[in-house]
Every structure is written in structure tokens, then in C-alpha cells.
């Protein structure tokens, strides 16, 4: 009887919208294709390639790191780091930084001779730093400080040379959140970080001191699922304005110096925020793309 009841109940999932024919305005042809190991599998990770001049770097969730040429997609070298990668990559000063599902930050030295000779022998690990929980965001780096967010709500400042902890900012997160994490953003000497409780905070890069905190969204609903207001969208800064968006919350513009709210509107998004000189573009939770003017 249970099977009959479940099978006869109408599905709560809406069918996909029928696609309408489109006429391409430009012709696009693929120049080359590069396979990045085993990718992210089913772990919903945001592993993106990084680039330096004519070279790209990509890593899969098993720690298979590869370098390739941007012009042709030809592989230059590959090396197995033997770490469960969950956050990254970030490239700075001929070094790669990434985070793992075990809560480790790993620094990789990209020796110039190894790149020139298309050989991975000179690609070596510099250091590892153990943090409190899994890392799903990309590390950010400026002025010799690496800023890393963990999924338990902490933001760490680490010494880029040796991985020693300089400071930590702790913020309690709800028990139920989306699988994901926005990356911290460094502007001048200010760290911008959004959290799973609908807030955006500005921290001092030097010591992690809280400069200001602004509430973007307030949880609503009768159960924990309805009250999720996770902010997994990476913040964007243009001039002196921070643009943020969250799931079942709002999209908003905030002054970077004070945290004052400039404008906001009800919105739900967990990825896809871009800002140009005139407009804000964002993808909502149902897959629609929206745009609006800055003001």
C-alpha cells in the first residue's frame, strides 16, 4: 500500500520548461578541449582553472594537478598531490594554494625550471596547514596573508610563507545550510566575507578584527529548510561598493567602508553574480538570469 500511495501521488517537481529555438548571433567553434582528471564527480565543488600568461593550471577532486598551454590545450606536466581537493585553485607569486575536504590548506611551489622543461619533478609541496573543517572555497591572498574560509563559519588568516596561523574570525552558522561556501575577497587591506546566516562582514587583513557587519537577509519560514538563507555566491566589488546575493534572501549593494546598505531586493541565488560598469547580472535559484542597473 505504501508503494501504491507513493506511486500515485503527484510529483512536486515541475517539469522543465520547453526550449524555444534560438538563432545564434555569433559563430562559435571549439579550438581545443582539455580533460581535467576526474573533475569534481558528484561533490558539487567549485574547482576552477587559474592562468598565468600562456599557462593554465587545473586540479581534480583527487588531487591530480595538471598544467596546460592556453593556446593549444597541450598538457605540459601532471602530478598527483594525493590530497582530497575541495577548494581552489589560487595562484600567486609562482605558488598554488588549495583546500581539502580534511580541512588542510596546501601550498605548491611552481618552480620555473620545471615549467620550462615540461617536467613535474620540480613541482613540490611547500607546506600544509590544518584548519578546523572542510574547505569548499578558494583561498584569497594579498600582502603575504592567505585568507581561507571553512564550512564551520571560521575565516582564517595564514602566513603565505609557512602556513602559520595569524588570526581567526569565528561566526556561528545555522545547523542546516547549502553544500557550498563563498570565497573571501580582499580589497586593499579589507577582507570581505559572507556567511550562512545572511550577513556580510569586513575584517582587517592584518589581524582579523571585525570592522563592520551588515545583515543582508533574515531567516523566515516555519521549518529549518524554509529558513535557509545561505550566502554561497562570491561577493563582487566595483569601486567602493560590494554586491552580494544569497539563497532565499536578497541581492544587495553595500558600501565597503561602512557596511551601509545602498539598495536591496528579495532574491534567491546560490551562484552566478557578475557586475560590469553599468549593470548587475545574477542567476536565480531556478536558473533564470536577471539584470538591473547599479542604482
ROKEDREN-932948 format. One record per residue: x, z, y of N, C-alpha, C in turn; residue in three letters. Coordinates in steps of 0.2 Angstrom, whole numbers, padded with zeros to 4 digits, always signed. Each point is the difference from the previous one (the first is absolute). Example, Ala and Ser with C-alpha at 12.3 -4.5 7.8 and 13.67 -1.06 7.14 Angstrom:
BEGIN
+0066+0039-0028-0004+0000+0006+0004+0000+0006ala
-0002-0004+0005+0004+0001+0006-0004+0003+0005ser
***
This chain:
BEGIN
+0004+0000-0006-0004+0000+0006+0004+0000+0006unk
+0006+0004+0000+0004+0000+0006+0003-0007+0001unk
+0002-0004-0005+0002-0007+0001-0005-0004+0003unk
-0006+0001-0003-0006-0005+0003-0001+0002+0007unk
+0000+0006+0002-0001+0002+0007+0006-0003+0005unk
+0006+0001-0003+0005-0002+0005+0000-0008+0000unk
-0002-0003-0005+0000-0007+0000-0005-0003+0004unk
-0006+0003+0001-0005-0002+0003+0000+0001+0008unk
+0004+0005+0002+0000+0002+0007+0003-0005+0004unk
-0003-0001+0006+0003-0005+0004+0007+0002+0003unk
+0005-0005+0001+0006+0001+0002+0000+0002+0007unk
+0004+0005+0002+0001+0001+0007+0005-0004+0004unk
+0004-0004-0004+0005-0004+0003-0003-0007+0002unk
+0000-0002+0006-0003-0006+0003+0004-0006-0003unk
-0003-0006-0001+0004-0005-0003+0004-0003+0006unk
+0005-0004-0002+0004-0003+0006-0004-0005+0004unk
+0002+0000+0006-0003-0005+0004+0002-0007-0002unk
-0005-0005+0000+0002-0007-0001+0005-0003+0005unk
+0005-0003-0002+0005-0003+0004-0003-0007+0003unk
+0001-0001+0006-0002-0006+0003+0006-0005+0001unk
-0001-0006-0001+0006-0005+0001+0003+0000+0007unk
+0007+0000+0000+0003+0000+0006+0005-0006+0001unk
+0001-0003+0006+0004-0005+0001+0007+0003+0003unk
+0005-0001-0004+0006+0003+0003+0003-0004+0006unk
+0002+0004+0005+0002-0002+0006+0007-0002+0000unk
+0004+0002-0004+0007-0001-0001+0001-0002-0008unk
+0005-0003-0001+0003-0002-0007+0005+0005-0002unk
-0001+0004-0005+0005+0005-0002+0003-0002-0007unk
+0006+0000-0001+0003-0002-0006+0005+0005-0002unk
+0000+0002-0007+0005+0005-0002+0007-0003+0000unk
+0005+0004+0003+0007-0002-0001+0003+0002-0006unk
-0001+0007-0001+0003+0003-0006-0004+0006-0002unk
+0001+0002-0006-0003+0007-0002+0005+0004-0004unk
+0000+0006+0002+0005+0005-0003-0004+0006-0004unk
+0002+0001-0006-0004+0005-0004+0004+0007+0001unk
-0004+0005+0002+0003+0007+0002-0001+0004-0006unk
+0004-0001-0005+0000+0005-0006-0007+0000-0003unk
-0003+0006-0001-0006+0001-0002-0005+0003+0005unk
+0002-0001+0007-0004+0001+0005-0002+0007+0001unk
-0007+0002+0001-0002+0007+0001-0005+0002-0006unk
-0001-0005-0005-0005+0001-0006-0006+0002+0003unk
-0003+0006-0003-0007+0002+0003+0001+0007+0004unk
+0005+0001+0003+0001+0006+0004-0002+0000+0007unk
-0002-0006+0002-0002+0000+0007+0005+0002+0005unk
+0006-0003-0001+0006+0002+0005+0000-0006+0005unk
+0004+0002+0006+0001-0004+0005+0008-0002+0000unk
+0002-0003-0005+0007-0002+0000+0001-0007+0003unk
+0003+0000+0006+0001-0006+0004+0007-0002+0000unk
+0002-0007+0000+0007-0002+0001+0002+0002+0007unk
+0007+0000+0001+0003+0001+0007+0005-0005+0000unk
+0002-0002+0006+0004-0006+0002+0006+0002+0005unk
+0005-0003-0002+0006+0001+0005+0003-0007+0000unk
-0001-0003+0006+0003-0007+0001-0003-0005-0005unk
+0004-0003-0004-0002-0005-0005-0001+0003-0007unk
+0000+0007-0001-0001+0003-0006-0006+0005+0000unk
-0004-0001-0006-0005+0005-0001+0001+0005-0006unk
-0003+0005+0000+0001+0005-0005-0007+0003-0002unk
-0001+0000-0007-0007+0003-0002+0002+0004-0007unk
-0005+0005-0001+0001+0004-0005-0007+0001-0004unk
+0000+0001-0006-0006+0001-0004-0001+0007-0001unk
-0006+0002-0003-0001+0007-0001+0004+0003-0005unk
+0004-0004-0004+0005+0003-0005+0007+0001+0002unk
+0001-0002+0007+0006+0001+0003+0005-0006-0001unk
-0003-0006-0002+0004-0006+0000+0001-0003+0007unk
+0006+0000+0003+0001-0002+0006+0003-0007+0000unk
-0002-0004+0004+0003-0007+0000+0001-0002+0008unk
+0005-0005+0000+0001-0003+0007-0001-0007-0001unk
-0002-0004+0005-0002-0007-0001+0001-0003+0007unk
+0002-0007+0000+0000-0003+0007-0007-0002+0002unk
-0001+0001+0007-0006-0002+0003-0001-0008+0000unk
+0005-0003+0001+0000-0008+0000-0003-0003-0006unk
+0003+0002-0006-0002-0003-0006-0003+0004-0005unk
+0000+0007+0001-0003+0005-0005+0005+0001-0006unk
+0006-0003+0000+0005+0001-0005+0002+0007-0001unk
+0000+0003-0006+0002+0007-0001+0008+0001+0001unk
+0002+0004+0004+0007+0002+0001+0003+0005-0005unk
-0004+0005-0001+0002+0005-0005-0006+0005-0001unk
+0001+0003-0006-0005+0005-0002+0003+0006-0003unk
-0003+0006+0001+0002+0006-0003-0005+0005-0001unk
+0000+0003-0006-0005+0005-0002+0002+0007+0003unk
-0004+0003+0004+0001+0006+0003-0002+0006-0005unk
-0004-0002-0005-0003+0005-0004-0003+0006+0003unk
-0005-0002+0005-0004+0005+0003-0007-0002+0001unk
-0005+0004-0001-0007-0002+0001-0002-0001+0007unk
+0001-0006+0003-0001-0001+0007-0007+0000+0002unk
-0002+0003+0005-0007+0001+0003+0000-0002+0007unk
+0005+0001+0004+0000-0001+0007+0006-0004+0003unk
-0001-0005+0004+0006-0003+0002-0001-0008+0001unk
+0004-0004+0001+0007+0002+0002+0001+0001+0008unk
+0006+0003+0002+0002+0000+0007+0007-0002+0000unk
+0002-0004+0005+0007-0003+0001+0002+0002+0006unk
+0006+0003+0000+0003+0002+0007+0008+0001-0001unk
+0004-0002+0004+0007+0001+0000+0003-0002-0007unk
-0002-0006-0003+0003-0002-0007-0002+0005-0005unk
-0005+0004+0001-0003+0004-0005-0007-0001-0002unk
-0002+0001-0006-0007+0000-0002-0003+0007-0001unk
-0006+0002+0002-0003+0006-0002-0006-0001-0003unk
-0002+0004-0005-0006+0000-0004-0002+0007-0002unk
-0007+0000-0002-0002+0006-0003-0003+0000-0007unk
+0000+0005-0003-0002+0000-0007-0006+0004-0002unk
-0003-0001-0006-0006+0003-0002+0002+0008-0001unk
+0006+0001-0001+0003+0007-0002+0001+0004+0007unk
-0001-0003+0005+0001+0003+0007+0007-0001+0002unk
+0004-0005-0002+0007+0000+0002+0001-0006+0005unk
+0004+0001+0005+0002-0005+0005+0007-0003-0003unk
+0001-0006-0001+0006-0003-0002+0003-0005+0005unk
+0006+0001+0001+0004-0004+0005+0005-0005-0004unk
-0001-0006+0001+0005-0005-0003+0004-0003+0005unk
+0007-0001-0002+0004-0003+0004+0001-0007-0001unk
-0001-0005+0005+0001-0007-0002+0006-0002+0003unk
+0005+0000-0005+0007-0002+0002+0000-0007+0002unk
+0003-0002+0006+0000-0007+0002+0004-0005-0005unk
+0005+0003-0003+0004-0004-0005-0004-0002-0006unk
-0004+0005-0002-0005-0001-0006-0005-0006+0002unk
-0002+0000+0006-0005-0005+0002+0003-0007+0000unk
+0006+0000+0003+0004-0006+0001+0002-0003-0007unk
+0001+0004-0005+0002-0003-0007-0005+0000-0004unk
-0007+0001+0002-0006+0000-0004+0001+0004-0006unk
+0003+0006+0001+0001+0004-0005-0003+0007+0001unk
-0003+0003-0005-0003+0007+0002+0005+0006-0002unk
+0006-0001-0002+0004+0005-0001+0002+0005+0005unk
+0000-0003+0006+0001+0004+0006-0006+0003+0003unk
-0006-0001-0003-0006+0003+0002+0000+0007-0003unk
+0000+0005+0004+0000+0007-0003-0004+0005+0004unk
-0002+0005-0004-0004+0005+0003+0004+0005+0004unk
-0002+0001+0006+0003+0005+0005-0002+0007-0002unk
-0006+0001+0000-0003+0007-0001-0007+0000-0002unk
-0002+0006-0002-0007+0001-0002-0002+0007+0003unk
-0006+0000+0003-0003+0006+0003-0007+0002-0003unk
+0000+0006-0003-0007+0002-0003-0004+0003+0005unk
-0006-0003+0000-0006+0003+0005-0005+0003-0005unk
-0006+0002+0004-0005+0004-0004-0005-0004-0004unk
-0001-0006+0001-0005-0004-0004+0001-0008+0001unk
-0004-0003-0004+0001-0008+0000+0000-0003+0007unk
+0004-0005+0000+0000-0004+0007-0003-0007-0001unk
-0005-0001+0004-0003-0006-0001+0001-0005+0007unk
+0003+0003+0005+0001-0004+0006+0007-0002+0001unk
+0001-0004+0004+0007-0003+0002+0004+0005+0004unk
+0006+0002-0001+0004+0004+0004+0001-0003+0007unk
+0000+0004+0005+0002-0003+0007+0007+0003+0002unk
+0004-0004+0004+0006+0003+0002+0002-0002+0007unk
+0003+0005+0003+0002-0002+0007+0005+0006+0002unk
+0006-0002+0004+0004+0005+0002+0003+0005-0005unk
+0001-0003-0006+0003+0003-0006-0005+0005-0003unk
-0006+0000+0001-0005+0004-0003-0005-0004-0004unk
-0001+0001-0006-0005-0003-0005-0006+0005+0000unk
-0006-0003+0002-0006+0003+0000-0004-0002-0006unk
-0002+0004-0005-0004-0001-0006-0006+0004+0000unk
-0006-0003-0002-0006+0004-0002-0001+0000-0007unk
-0002+0006-0002-0002+0001-0007-0008+0001-0001unk
-0003-0001-0006-0007+0000+0000-0003+0007+0000unk
+0004+0005+0001-0003+0007+0001+0000+0002+0007unk
+0001-0005+0004-0002+0001+0008+0007+0002+0004unk
+0005+0000-0004+0007+0002+0004+0003-0006+0003unk
+0003+0001+0005+0005-0006+0003+0007+0003+0001unk
+0005-0003-0003+0006+0002+0000+0005-0004+0004unk
+0005+0004+0004+0005-0004+0003+0007+0002-0004unk
+0003-0006-0002+0006+0001-0004+0006-0003+0004unk
+0006+0002-0002+0006-0003+0003+0001-0006-0004unk
+0001-0006+0004+0001-0006-0003+0007-0001-0004unk
+0005+0004+0002+0006+0000-0003+0000+0003-0007unk
-0003+0006-0001+0001+0003-0006-0007+0003-0003unk
-0006-0001+0003-0006+0002-0003-0002+0007+0001unk
+0004+0004+0004-0001+0007+0001-0007+0000+0005unk
-0004+0005-0002-0006+0001+0004+0002+0003+0007unk
-0003-0003+0005+0001+0003+0007-0006+0004+0002unk
-0006-0003-0002-0006+0004+0002-0006-0003-0005unk
-0005+0004+0000-0006-0002-0003-0007+0002+0004unk
-0004-0004+0000-0007+0002+0003-0005+0000-0005unk
-0004+0005-0001-0005+0001-0005-0007+0000+0003unk
-0004-0004-0003-0007+0000+0002-0004+0000-0007unk
-0005+0004+0000-0005+0001-0006-0004-0007-0001unk
-0001-0002-0006-0004-0006-0001-0006+0002-0004unk
-0005-0004+0001-0006+0001-0004+0001-0001-0008unk
-0004+0003-0004+0001+0000-0007-0001-0007-0003unk
-0005-0004+0003-0001-0007-0002+0002-0005+0006unk
+0004-0004-0002+0003-0005+0005+0000-0007-0004unk
+0001-0005+0004+0002-0007-0003+0007+0000-0003unk
+0001-0004-0005+0007-0001-0003+0004-0005+0005unk
+0004+0003+0004+0004-0003+0005+0002+0004+0005unk
+0004-0002+0005+0003+0004+0005+0002-0005+0006unk
-0001+0001+0006+0003-0004+0005+0007+0002+0001unk
+0004-0004+0003+0007+0001+0002+0000+0003+0006unk
+0005+0004+0001+0002+0003+0007+0003-0005+0004unk
-0001+0000+0007+0003-0005+0004+0004+0004+0006unk
+0006-0003+0001+0004+0004+0005+0000-0005+0006unk
-0001+0003+0006+0000-0003+0006+0004+0004+0005unk
+0006-0003+0002+0005+0004+0004+0002+0006-0004unk
-0002+0006+0002+0002+0006-0004-0006+0004-0002unk
-0006-0004-0001-0006+0003-0002-0002-0003-0006unk
-0002+0004-0005-0003-0002-0007-0007+0001+0001unk
-0004-0006-0002-0007-0001+0000-0002+0001-0007unk
-0004+0004-0002-0003+0001-0007-0007+0001+0000unk
-0004-0003-0004-0007+0001-0002-0001+0004-0006unk
-0005+0003-0001-0001+0005-0006-0007-0002-0003unk
-0001+0003-0006-0006-0001-0004-0006+0004+0003unk
+0001+0004+0005-0005+0004+0003-0003-0003+0006unk
+0002-0006+0002-0003-0004+0006+0004+0002+0006unk
+0006+0002+0000+0004+0001+0006+0006-0004+0000unk
+0002-0001+0007+0007-0003+0001+0004+0005+0004unk
+0006+0000-0002+0005+0005+0003+0006-0003+0003unk
+0003+0003+0005+0007-0002+0002+0004+0005+0000unk
+0006-0001-0004+0005+0005-0001+0007-0002+0003unk
+0004+0005+0002+0007-0001+0002+0004-0003-0005unk
+0003-0006+0001+0005-0002-0005+0006+0005-0002unk
+0002+0003+0005+0006+0005+0000-0002+0006-0005unk
-0005+0003+0001-0001+0006-0003-0007+0001-0004unk
-0004-0006+0001-0007+0001-0004-0005+0004+0004unk
+0001+0002+0006-0005+0004+0004-0006-0004+0002unk
-0006+0003-0001-0006-0003+0002-0001-0001+0007unk
+0000-0006+0003-0001-0001+0007-0007-0001+0002unk
-0004-0003-0004-0007+0000+0001-0004-0002-0007unk
-0006+0001+0000-0004-0002-0006-0007-0002+0003unk
-0003-0005-0003-0006-0003+0003-0005-0001-0006unk
-0006+0002+0000-0005-0001-0005-0003-0007+0001unk
+0000-0004-0005-0002-0007+0000-0007+0000-0003unk
-0001+0003-0006-0006+0000-0004-0002+0007-0002unk
-0006+0002-0001-0002+0006-0003-0004-0001-0006unk
+0001+0003-0005-0003-0001-0007-0008+0002+0001unk
-0004-0005-0003-0007+0001-0001-0002-0002-0007unk
-0006+0003-0001-0003-0002-0007-0001+0007-0004unk
-0004-0001-0005-0002+0006-0004+0004+0001-0006unk
+0005-0004-0002+0005+0001-0005+0007-0002+0002unk
+0004+0001-0005+0007-0001+0002+0002-0007+0001unk
-0004-0004-0004+0002-0008+0000-0003-0002+0007unk
-0005+0002+0002-0003-0003+0007+0004+0003+0005unk
+0004+0006-0001+0004+0003+0006+0007-0003+0000unk
+0002-0004-0004+0007-0003+0000+0001-0004+0007unk
+0005+0002+0003+0001-0004+0007+0008-0001+0000unk
+0002-0002-0006+0008-0001-0001+0002-0006+0005unk
+0006+0001+0003+0003-0005+0005+0006-0003-0003unk
-0001-0005-0005+0005-0003-0003+0003-0006+0003unk
-0003-0002+0006+0002-0006+0003+0006+0002+0005unk
+0005-0004-0001+0006+0001+0004-0001-0001+0008unk
+0002+0005+0004-0002+0000+0007+0005-0006+0003unk
-0003-0002+0005+0003-0006+0004+0001+0003+0007unk
+0006-0001+0003+0001+0001+0007+0002-0006+0004unk
-0004-0001+0006+0001-0005+0005+0001+0003+0006unk
+0005-0001+0004+0002+0003+0006-0001+0008-0001unk
-0004+0003+0004-0001+0007-0001-0006+0003-0003unk
-0003-0005-0005-0006+0002-0003+0001-0001-0007unk
-0003+0005-0004+0000+0000-0007-0007-0002-0003unk
+0000-0004-0005-0007-0003-0003+0000+0003-0007unk
-0005+0003-0002-0001+0003-0006-0007-0002-0003unk
+0000+0001-0007-0007-0001-0003+0000+0004-0006unk
-0006+0001-0002-0001+0004-0007-0006-0001-0004unk
+0000+0002-0006-0006-0001-0004-0005+0004+0002unk
-0006-0002+0000-0006+0003+0002+0001+0004+0006unk
+0003-0002+0005+0002+0003+0006-0001-0004+0006unk
+0005-0001+0004+0000-0004+0006+0007-0004+0001unk
-0001-0005+0004+0006-0004+0002+0001+0002+0008unk
+0006+0002+0002+0001+0003+0006+0006-0002+0003unk
+0001+0000+0007+0006+0000+0004+0001+0006+0003unk
+0007+0002+0000+0002+0007+0002+0006-0001+0005unk
+0000+0004+0005+0007+0000+0004+0005+0003-0004unk
+0006-0003+0000+0005+0003-0004+0003+0006+0004unk
+0000+0000+0006+0003+0006+0003-0004+0007+0000unk
-0006-0001+0000-0005+0006+0000-0004+0001-0006unk
-0002-0006-0004-0005+0001-0005-0007-0001+0003unk
-0001-0002+0006-0006-0001+0003-0004-0006-0003unk
-0006+0001-0002-0004-0006-0003-0002-0005+0006unk
+0002-0006-0001-0002-0005+0005-0006-0003-0002unk
-0001-0002-0006-0007-0003-0003+0000+0001-0007unk
-0006+0000-0003-0001+0000-0007-0007-0003-0002unk
+0000-0001-0006-0007-0003-0003+0000+0002-0008unk
-0006+0001-0002-0001+0002-0007+0003-0006-0004unk
+0003+0001-0005+0003-0005-0004+0003+0003-0007unk
+0001-0004-0005+0002+0002-0006+0005-0005-0003unk
+0007+0002+0000+0005-0005-0003+0005+0004-0003unk
+0004-0003-0005+0005+0003-0003+0006-0004-0001unk
+0000-0006+0004+0006-0004+0000-0002-0006+0005unk
+0006-0003+0003-0001-0006+0004-0002+0002+0007unk
+0005+0002+0004-0001+0001+0008+0006-0004+0003unk
-0002-0004+0005+0005-0004+0003-0002-0001+0008unk
+0005+0001+0004-0001+0000+0007+0004-0005+0004unk
-0003-0005+0004+0005-0005+0003-0001+0002+0008unk
+0002-0004+0004+0000+0001+0007-0007+0001+0003unk
-0005-0002-0003-0007-0001+0002-0005+0004-0004unk
+0001+0000-0006-0006+0002-0005+0003+0004-0005unk
-0005+0004-0003+0001+0004-0006-0004-0003-0006unk
+0004-0001-0006-0003-0003-0006+0000+0005-0005unk
-0005+0001-0004+0000+0005-0005-0005-0002-0006unk
+0002+0001-0006-0004-0001-0006-0004+0006-0002unk
-0007-0001+0000-0004+0006-0002+0000+0001-0008unk
-0003+0006-0002+0000+0001-0007-0003-0004-0005unk
-0005-0005+0003-0003-0005-0004+0003-0007+0000unk
+0006+0000+0004+0004-0006+0000-0002-0005+0006unk
-0004+0002+0005-0001-0004+0005+0006+0001+0006unk
+0002-0005+0003+0005+0001+0006-0004+0000+0006unk
+0002+0005+0004-0003+0001+0007+0005-0001+0005unk
-0002-0002+0006+0005+0000+0006-0004+0003+0006unk
+0004+0003+0005-0003+0002+0006+0006+0001+0005unk
-0002-0001+0006+0005+0001+0006+0003+0007+0000unk
+0006+0000+0003+0004+0007+0000-0005+0005+0004unk
-0003-0002+0005-0004+0004+0004-0007-0001+0000unk
***
